[in-house]
Each structure stands twice: as structure tokens, then as C-alpha cells.
């Protein structure tokens, strides 16, 4: 992200018949200030996240390089199943995307099913400080009901 500003806000949108939605300009200006490519990520059932591509890729590469170094040093010999799981998740978790005119984002196949919203269905676009999240409304409400009571202690913890 090229900005020190948090990405905040909640916007209701409708997926069109091609599984496209418009991302608000005030959000695209923060997540992709230089027109950078974006990364769409499967976060949790009913939620996708959208990240600045170079920022996301840098963090991912650092983590993957650390795993490679541990494998080379023989530190993960007893964790081959975990390494395989990581590989499977890396294979399906993210995809490079670009915004078309008017900030339109196409939700790719495989991500549509994970999001769980049909063409013509409503989604919520939520600013998550460092990324943008796209939520199935029912999943967002469940998340809010679970997490909102923790708001004050979270703010105190992060700002203290």
C-alpha cells in the first residue's frame, strides 16, 4: 500500500451476471495508488481480500523463502505433511487480478464458490485497514457479532 492512511468504510454492491463488482474509487486510490496489480486472496469462507500486489508478494516471498531455507537446513523433515498442506493452500489461495474501467473487479472461478454469492447477489466491501475485504452479507454479520465485543480491548492493545 502506498499510503499511510487506513482503508476504511463499508459499501454494499451487487455482483453482475458476469461476477463483476465496482470497487469504490476512494478504496482503489488507497490500495493501488500507482495502478499496481492487485492480489485477490481467499481469507475465510464467505470472505475474499484484495491486496496491493507488490506489497502482498513481498510478504509472501519472504515467508516462502524462509520455509525453503528451513527445508534446505533439514529443519522440516518431520513436517512434510505440513509443507504439502502449505503447498496446496498456496496453489489455490491467491490470484493476480486487475481492475477494469470504473474500478470493476471480476471475481474468478474458484473464488466465486469460496465467497458463496451467486451472480446478481449482494456483497459488502469492507475496508480492513491494510486491505479490502469482500464479504457475503451473512458471513459479515456473523463476523461482526463475534468480533464487535472485542473492539475496545483490540484498540487499546494495538494503540497502547
KOLMAR-513339 format. One record per atom (N, C-alpha, C, CB): residue in three letters; y negated, z negated, x negated. Coordinates in steps of 0.05 Angstrom, whole numbers, padded with zeros to 5 digits, always signed. Glycine has a CB too. Layout:
N
ALAYZX...
END
This chain:
160
UNK+00023+00000-00017UNK+00000+00000+00000UNK-00025+00000-00018UNK+00000-00024+00019UNK-00043+00017-00013UNK-00066+00020-00030UNK-00089+00001-00021UNK-00076+00048-00029UNK-00084-00017-00004UNK-00105-00034+00007UNK-00097-00063+00005UNK-00112-00026+00036UNK-00117-00081+00002UNK-00112-00110+00003UNK-00112-00120+00031UNK-00133-00125-00014UNK-00118-00103+00050UNK-00120-00111+00078UNK-00092-00112+00091UNK-00138-00091+00093UNK-00088-00133+00107UNK-00062-00135+00122UNK-00062-00113+00143UNK-00059-00163+00135UNK-00038-00103+00149UNK-00034-00085+00171UNK-00027-00102+00195UNK-00011-00063+00164UNK-00045-00102+00214UNK-00041-00119+00238UNK-00046-00103+00263UNK-00060-00143+00237UNK-00036-00112+00285UNK-00041-00100+00311UNK-00014-00095+00325UNK-00056-00074+00308UNK-00016-00091+00351UNK+00007-00086+00368UNK-00001-00063+00387UNK+00017-00111+00384UNK+00015-00042+00387UNK+00008-00018+00403UNK+00033-00008+00418UNK-00003+00004+00385UNK+00029-00002+00443UNK+00051+00009+00459UNK+00050+00040+00457UNK+00049+00000+00489UNK+00073+00052+00453UNK+00075+00081+00451UNK+00100+00090+00466UNK+00076+00090+00422UNK+00101+00116+00473UNK+00125+00128+00486UNK+00137+00148+00467UNK+00117+00140+00513UNK+00163+00147+00463UNK+00177+00169+00448UNK+00177+00194+00465UNK+00206+00160+00440UNK+00169+00216+00453UNK+00170+00241+00469UNK+00199+00251+00470UNK+00151+00262+00457UNK+00203+00275+00482UNK+00230+00285+00485UNK+00243+00293+00458UNK+00230+00309+00503UNK+00228+00294+00437UNK+00239+00300+00410UNK+00240+00276+00392UNK+00222+00322+00397UNK+00236+00252+00404UNK+00237+00227+00390UNK+00214+00224+00370UNK+00264+00223+00375UNK+00190+00234+00378UNK+00166+00231+00362UNK+00148+00210+00375UNK+00152+00258+00359UNK+00132+00197+00359UNK+00112+00179+00369UNK+00087+00180+00351UNK+00122+00150+00371UNK+00065+00174+00362UNK+00040+00174+00347UNK+00034+00146+00336UNK+00016+00184+00364UNK+00030+00145+00310UNK+00022+00120+00296UNK-00008+00119+00297UNK+00034+00119+00267UNK-00020+00097+00305UNK-00050+00095+00306UNK-00062+00100+00279UNK-00058+00067+00317UNK-00085+00113+00279UNK-00099+00121+00255UNK-00106+00096+00238UNK-00125+00135+00262UNK-00114+00074+00251UNK-00122+00051+00235UNK-00098+00040+00219UNK-00133+00029+00254UNK-00074+00045+00228UNK-00050+00037+00214UNK-00043+00057+00192UNK-00026+00033+00233UNK-00044+00083+00198UNK-00037+00103+00178UNK-00056+00102+00155UNK-00037+00131+00191UNK-00082+00095+00160UNK-00101+00093+00139UNK-00094+00071+00119UNK-00129+00089+00150UNK-00081+00050+00129UNK-00074+00028+00111UNK-00047+00032+00097UNK-00072+00002+00128UNK-00028+00043+00111UNK-00001+00046+00099UNK+00001+00071+00080UNK+00020+00048+00120UNK-00016+00090+00085UNK-00015+00115+00069UNK-00044+00125+00064UNK+00001+00137+00084UNK-00059+00109+00049UNK-00088+00116+00046UNK-00092+00143+00031UNK-00102+00095+00031UNK-00073+00151+00014UNK-00076+00176-00001UNK-00058+00197+00010UNK-00069+00171-00031UNK-00048+00194+00034UNK-00029+00213+00046UNK-00002+00212+00033UNK-00041+00241+00043UNK+00005+00188+00021UNK+00031+00185+00008UNK+00053+00189+00029UNK+00033+00157-00004UNK+00077+00197+00018UNK+00100+00198+00035UNK+00107+00170+00044UNK+00124+00211+00020UNK+00122+00168+00065UNK+00129+00142+00076UNK+00160+00139+00075UNK+00119+00138+00105UNK+00169+00114+00077UNK+00198+00108+00078UNK+00203+00094+00105UNK+00207+00091+00054UNK+00221+00104+00120UNK+00230+00092+00145UNK+00255+00076+00139UNK+00234+00113+00168UNK+00256+00051+00147UNK+00278+00033+00140UNK+00290+00019+00165UNK+00267+00011+00120UNK+00316+00017+00165UNK+00330+00002+00186UNK+00328-00027+00179UNK+00360+00011+00189UNK+00313-00043+00195UNK+00308-00071+00189UNK+00329-00089+00202UNK+00280-00079+00198UNK+00330-00088+00229UNK+00349-00103+00245UNK+00353-00088+00270UNK+00338-00133+00250UNK+00375-00092+00285UNK+00379-00077+00309UNK+00354-00079+00328UNK+00404-00087+00325UNK+00345-00055+00336UNK+00321-00054+00353UNK+00295-00053+00338UNK+00321-00077+00371UNK+00296-00051+00311UNK+00272-00051+00295UNK+00274-00033+00271UNK+00264-00079+00287UNK+00255-00015+00267UNK+00252+00001+00243UNK+00226-00007+00230UNK+00253+00031+00249UNK+00225-00004+00203UNK+00199-00009+00190UNK+00191+00016+00175UNK+00202-00034+00171UNK+00165+00018+00171UNK+00153+00041+00158UNK+00137+00031+00135UNK+00135+00058+00178UNK+00143+00041+00111UNK+00131+00031+00086UNK+00117+00054+00071UNK+00152+00017+00068UNK+00097+00046+00055UNK+00086+00065+00036UNK+00108+00073+00016UNK+00061+00052+00021UNK+00113+00099+00013UNK+00135+00109-00003UNK+00136+00099-00032UNK+00136+00138-00002UNK+00114+00104-00047UNK+00114+00095-00075UNK+00118+00065-00078UNK+00089+00104-00088UNK+00106+00050-00061UNK+00108+00020-00062UNK+00137+00012-00057UNK+00089+00007-00042UNK+00149+00022-00036UNK+00177+00016-00029UNK+00196+00024-00051UNK+00185+00029-00002UNK+00193+00049-00060UNK+00211+00060-00080UNK+00210+00044-00106UNK+00205+00089-00086UNK+00186+00035-00114UNK+00184+00019-00138UNK+00199-00007-00136UNK+00154+00013-00144UNK+00197-00020-00114UNK+00211-00046-00110UNK+00241-00041-00108UNK+00202-00060-00084UNK+00250-00020-00094UNK+00278-00014-00092UNK+00290-00007-00120UNK+00282+00009-00072UNK+00276+00010-00135UNK+00285+00018-00161UNK+00289-00006-00179UNK+00266+00038-00174UNK+00270-00025-00179UNK+00272-00049-00195UNK+00297-00065-00188UNK+00246-00066-00192UNK+00302-00068-00163UNK+00326-00083-00154UNK+00352-00069-00162UNK+00325-00087-00124UNK+00353-00043-00157UNK+00377-00027-00164UNK+00381-00027-00194UNK+00375+00002-00153UNK+00360-00025-00210UNK+00363-00025-00239UNK+00374-00052-00249UNK+00336-00020-00252UNK+00366-00074-00236UNK+00376-00100-00243UNK+00406-00102-00237UNK+00361-00122-00228UNK+00415-00091-00214UNK+00443-00091-00207UNK+00459-00074-00227UNK+00448-00080-00178UNK+00448-00050-00235UNK+00461-00034-00255UNK+00464-00049-00281UNK+00445-00008-00260UNK+00444-00063-00290UNK+00445-00079-00315UNK+00466-00101-00313UNK+00418-00091-00321UNK+00468-00114-00290UNK+00489-00135-00287UNK+00517-00123-00287UNK+00484-00150-00260UNK+00520-00099-00275UNK+00546-00085-00276UNK+00553-00079-00305UNK+00546-00060-00258UNK+00534-00067-00319UNK+00538-00060-00348UNK+00545-00084-00365UNK+00514-00045-00359UNK+00534-00107-00358UNK+00539-00131-00374UNK+00564-00146-00365UNK+00515-00150-00371UNK+00578-00135-00344UNK+00602-00147-00335UNK+00598-00171-00317UNK+00619-00154-00358UNK+00574-00175-00307UNK+00568-00199-00291UNK+00576-00197-00262UNK+00539-00206-00294UNK+00584-00173-00253UNK+00591-00169-00225UNK+00620-00160-00221UNK+00572-00149-00212UNK+00637-00165-00241UNK+00665-00156-00240UNK+00679-00168-00216UNK+00679-00163-00265UNK+00673-00193-00209UNK+00687-00206-00186UNK+00672-00201-00160UNK+00689-00236-00192UNK+00652-00184-00160UNK+00636-00179-00136UNK+00636-00150-00129UNK+00608-00189-00140UNK+00658-00136-00134UNK+00659-00107-00129UNK+00656-00101-00099UNK+00685-00095-00139UNK+00667-00118-00082UNK+00663-00113-00053UNK+00634-00115-00045UNK+00680-00134-00037UNK+00619-00134-00057UNK+00591-00136-00052UNK+00575-00112-00062UNK+00579-00162-00064UNK+00583-00102-00085UNK+00570-00078-00096UNK+00575-00054-00078UNK+00580-00072-00125UNK+00600-00052-00068UNK+00606-00030-00050UNK+00590-00032-00024UNK+00636-00029-00044UNK+00588-00057-00013UNK+00572-00061+00011UNK+00543-00053+00006UNK+00574-00091+00020UNK+00532-00061-00017UNK+00505-00054-00024UNK+00502-00023-00024UNK+00497-00066-00051UNK+00521-00010-00036UNK+00520+00019-00038UNK+00521+00032-00010UNK+00543+00030-00054UNK+00538+00022+00007UNK+00540+00033+00035UNK+00513+00029+00049UNK+00563+00020+00050UNK+00502+00005+00047UNK+00477-00001+00061UNK+00454+00016+00049UNK+00470-00031+00058UNK+00453+00019+00023UNK+00433+00036+00010UNK+00435+00065+00020UNK+00435+00035-00020UNK+00460+00074+00025UNK+00465+00101+00033UNK+00453+00107+00061UNK+00494+00107+00034UNK+00451+00087+00078UNK+00443+00092+00106UNK+00417+00078+00114UNK+00465+00084+00124UNK+00407+00060+00097UNK+00385+00043+00106UNK+00358+00056+00107UNK+00383+00020+00087UNK+00352+00076+00091UNK+00325+00086+00090UNK+00325+00116+00089UNK+00311+00075+00065UNK+00301+00127+00096UNK+00298+00156+00095UNK+00268+00162+00089UNK+00307+00170+00121UNK+00263+00182+00072UNK+00235+00191+00068UNK+00226+00206+00093UNK+00233+00209+00042UNK+00202+00200+00101UNK+00190+00214+00124UNK+00161+00221+00118UNK+00192+00196+00150UNK+00151+00240+00133UNK+00122+00246+00131UNK+00111+00246+00160UNK+00118+00274+00118UNK+00086+00241+00161UNK+00072+00242+00187UNK+00062+00270+00192UNK+00049+00221+00188UNK+00067+00280+00215UNK+00057+00307+00223UNK+00028+00303+00233UNK+00075+00320+00245UNK+00016+00324+00244UNK-00010+00322+00255UNK-00014+00300+00275UNK-00018+00348+00268UNK-00037+00289+00276UNK-00044+00267+00294UNK-00026+00242+00289UNK-00041+00276+00323UNK-00017+00238+00265UNK-00001+00215+00258UNK+00026+00213+00272UNK-00017+00191+00265UNK+00037+00236+00279UNK+00063+00236+00293UNK+00086+00232+00273UNK+00067+00262+00308UNK+00104+00213+00281UNK+00127+00207+00265UNK+00152+00215+00281UNK+00128+00177+00258UNK+00170+00230+00269UNK+00195+00237+00281UNK+00216+00216+00273UNK+00204+00266+00272UNK+00229+00203+00292UNK+00250+00184+00287UNK+00276+00200+00282UNK+00253+00163+00310UNK+00287+00200+00258UNK+00310+00216+00252UNK+00336+00206+00266UNK+00315+00216+00222UNK+00355+00224+00268UNK+00381+00216+00279UNK+00392+00194+00261UNK+00401+00240+00281UNK+00408+00176+00273UNK+00418+00153+00258UNK+00399+00130+00260UNK+00424+00161+00229UNK+00374+00135+00259UNK+00353+00115+00263UNK+00348+00111+00293UNK+00327+00122+00248UNK+00351+00132+00308UNK+00346+00130+00337UNK+00366+00111+00350UNK+00349+00158+00350UNK+00391+00113+00342UNK+00412+00096+00353UNK+00408+00067+00345UNK+00440+00106+00344UNK+00399+00063+00320UNK+00394+00036+00310UNK+00370+00023+00325UNK+00388+00037+00280UNK+00350+00039+00331UNK+00327+00030+00346UNK+00335+00024+00375UNK+00304+00050+00345UNK+00352+00041+00386UNK+00363+00036+00413UNK+00344+00043+00435UNK+00370+00007+00415UNK+00326+00062+00431UNK+00308+00072+00452UNK+00313+00101+00456UNK+00278+00066+00443UNK+00315+00109+00481UNK+00320+00137+00488UNK+00294+00153+00488UNK+00334+00139+00516UNK+00296+00179+00487UNK+00272+00196+00490UNK+00258+00189+00516UNK+00280+00227+00489UNK+00232+00188+00515UNK+00217+00180+00539UNK+00214+00150+00542UNK+00230+00191+00563UNK+00227+00135+00525UNK+00226+00105+00526UNK+00202+00094+00511UNK+00251+00093+00515UNK+00196+00070+00518UNK+00173+00055+00506UNK+00182+00042+00480UNK+00162+00034+00525UNK+00164+00041+00461UNK+00167+00026+00436UNK+00141+00011+00431UNK+00174+00045+00412UNK+00143-00009+00414UNK+00119-00024+00405UNK+00116-00020+00375UNK+00122-00054+00412UNK+00092-00013+00367UNK+00085-00010+00339UNK+00071-00036+00332UNK+00068+00016+00333UNK+00082-00050+00312UNK+00071-00076+00305UNK+00064-00077+00275UNK+00091-00099+00312UNK+00040-00085+00269UNK+00033-00089+00241UNK+00046-00114+00231UNK+00002-00090+00238UNK+00060-00112+00208UNK+00074-00134+00196UNK+00063-00141+00169UNK+00105-00128+00194UNK+00037-00141+00167UNK+00021-00148+00142UNK+00025-00127+00120UNK+00030-00175+00132UNK+00049-00122+00111UNK+00053-00104+00088UNK+00067-00078+00096UNK+00069-00118+00067UNK+00075-00076+00121UNK+00088-00052+00131UNK+00083-00050+00161UNK+00119-00052+00126UNK+00093-00029+00173UNK+00091-00024+00202UNK+00119-00026+00214UNK+00078+00004+00209UNK+00122-00040+00236UNK+00148-00041+00249UNK+00147-00027+00276UNK+00157-00071+00253UNK+00170-00014+00282UNK+00173+00000+00308UNK+00196-00015+00322UNK+00180+00030+00304UNK+00189-00026+00345UNK+00208-00044+00360UNK+00216-00033+00387UNK+00195-00071+00363UNK+00240-00037+00394UNK+00249-00035+00421UNK+00237-00059+00435UNK+00281-00035+00424UNK+00223-00056+00458UNK+00208-00078+00470UNK+00225-00103+00475UNK+00197-00069+00496UNK+00249-00101+00484UNK+00266-00124+00489UNK+00272-00139+00463UNK+00292-00116+00503UNK+00277-00125+00441UNK+00282-00137+00416UNK+00257-00152+00405UNK+00292-00116+00395UNK+00234-00140+00409UNK+00209-00152+00401UNK+00204-00178+00416UNK+00185-00132+00405UNK+00208-00178+00442UNK+00204-00202+00458UNK+00223-00224+00449UNK+00208-00196+00487UNK+00249-00217+00444UNK+00268-00237+00434UNK+00259-00248+00407UNK+00296-00225+00431UNK+00249-00231+00389UNK+00240-00240+00363UNK+00216-00258+00366UNK+00232-00216+00346UNK+00197-00251+00383UNK+00174-00268+00388UNK+00181-00296+00399UNK+00154-00255+00407UNK+00199-00296+00418UNK+00208-00322+00430UNK+00221-00340+00409UNK+00228-00317+00453UNK+00235-00327+00390UNK+00248-00343+00369UNK+00228-00352+00347UNK+00271-00327+00356UNK+00211-00334+00339UNK+00194-00339+00316UNK+00166-00351+00321UNK+00190-00313+00301UNK+00155-00347+00345UNK+00128-00356+00350UNK+00124-00386+00346UNK+00120-00348+00378UNK+00144-00403+00354UNK+00140-00431+00350UNK+00137-00439+00320UNK+00163-00446+00361UNK+00145-00421+00302UNK+00144-00427+00273UNK+00117-00417+00261UNK+00166-00413+00259UNK+00099-00406+00277UNK+00075-00393+00267UNK+00058-00412+00250UNK+00058-00382+00290UNK+00051-00435+00261UNK+00033-00454+00247UNK+00045-00463+00221UNK+00027-00478+00265UNK+00070-00471+00221UNK+00082-00480+00195UNK+00084-00457+00175UNK+00110-00493+00201UNK+00089-00433+00184UNK+00091-00410+00166UNK+00063-00405+00154UNK+00100-00385+00182UNK+00043-00405+00170UNK+00016-00401+00160UNK+00008-00423+00139UNK-00005-00400+00183UNK+00015-00447+00146UNK+00009-00470+00128UNK+00024-00467+00101UNK+00016-00496+00141UNK+00050-00459+00104UNK+00066-00455+00080UNK+00056-00433+00062UNK+00095-00449+00087UNK+00049-00410+00073UNK+00040-00387+00058UNK+00011-00390+00047UNK+00042-00362+00074UNK-00005-00405+00061UNK-00033-00408+00053UNK-00038-00434+00037UNK-00051-00407+00077UNK-00019-00451+00036UNK-00023-00477+00023UNK-00018-00477-00007UNK-00005-00497+00035
END
